[in-house]
Amino acid sequence: MTYSPDHVADGQRMIELLDTLQRDLDEVRQFVTAYGDAVTMPGRRPDVDADGTGRQATHGPSRPTEATALDERRAALHEELKIGARLLPYAIATVRGVSASMDRMLSLWEGEYPDQSSPGGD
């Protein structure tokens, strides 16, 4: 095998990707924090909600619990949380797979060989 500078570029690319992943994870964490409160309140209506209470200028009896429970925007936020909770395990599995593969190859490079007697050869 001949020397190739590709490993430097590949290593730098991995660092760039990891930095991007970390920034994106931080952003998702901020959204989840904001969603924590938002999914328990009715959506704001800028034209009638100057005080941020979710109240509308309507007549008749006030039904805040019903309004909150039936608010479509609040339900949409909750649905996004459910979608994220379904998708993020795939991202975790992918990252763990990359880590495990890199660990195996580093072990081989260090002269350690997989135990051939264990299931799967690891």
N, C-alpha and C positions, 0 to 999 in steps of 0.2 A: 504494500500500500504506500502510495506516495503522499507527501505532505500537501495539504490543501488549506488555504486560509478560510475556507467556507465555515469551519467550526467557529471561528471568531464572529463572523457575520451571523451565524445561527444562534450563537450564545447571546449576542447583542439583541437579536430579534426576540428571543425568549424573554429577556429582561424588559424590553419595550412592551411586549404582550402582557407580562405580569404586572407592570405598572398600570397599564390600561385596565386590566381586570380589577386591580385593587381600587382604582378610582371609580369604576362602575359599581363595584360592590359597596363602596362608601355611599354612593348616590342612592342605591337601592335601600340601604339601611336608613338613610334620611327619609325616604318616602315611607317606609314601613313605620317609622316613628310618627310621622305626620298622619298617616292613615289610622294609627291607633286611636286618636281622638276623633278624627273625621267620620269614621264609620259608626260612631255612636250619636251623631248629630245630623239634623237635616241639612241638606245642601244650602249654601247661601244663595240668595237672590239679590244681586247688586241693585236692582231697581227698587226694591222694597225692603232691603235688609241692611240699612246703614248701621244699625247697632250690632250686627253679627249674631242675632239670636235665632235667625231662621223664620221669624214671624212675617206673615203676609198681612197686608191691609185688607182683611176680609171681615164680613159680618157673620154673626152667628156664634155658636159655642166654639171655644178653643179646644182643639184636640191635639196637643203637641206630641203625645206618644204615638198616636195614629199617624200623624204627619211624618214623624221620624221613621216609623216602621215601613211606611209606604213610599218614602222618598226614593225615586229611581236613581238619582245621582249617588246617594249613600249606598244603595244596593250595588251600583256599578263599581264603586270603590272596593266593596267587600268581595265582589267577584274577581277583581284584579288581584287581591290578596290570595284568593284560592288558586288562581291560575299560577301565580308566582310560586306558591307552596307546592304545586304539582311539578313545575318545570325546574326549579332550583336543584332538586336531588340529581337530575341528569348532569347538571353543570358540576356538582360536587363529585359525582362518579367519574366524570371525564378528567377532572383535575387530579383526583386520587389515582386514576389509571396512569396518567402521565408521570406522576411522582413515583409510583411503584415500578414502572418500566425504567425510569432513570436510575432508581435505586438498584435494580437488578443488574443493569449494565455497568454501573459503577462498581458493584461487588465483583462482577466478572473481571473488570479492569484491574481491581485490586488483588486478583488471584484467587478469589473465593469461587467455588464451583457449586452449582445447585446440587442438593442431595437427591440423587436419582432414585432413592428408595421411597420417597414421599409421593403421595398422589399429585399428579400434575407436574412432577419433576422439580418442584421448588423446595 
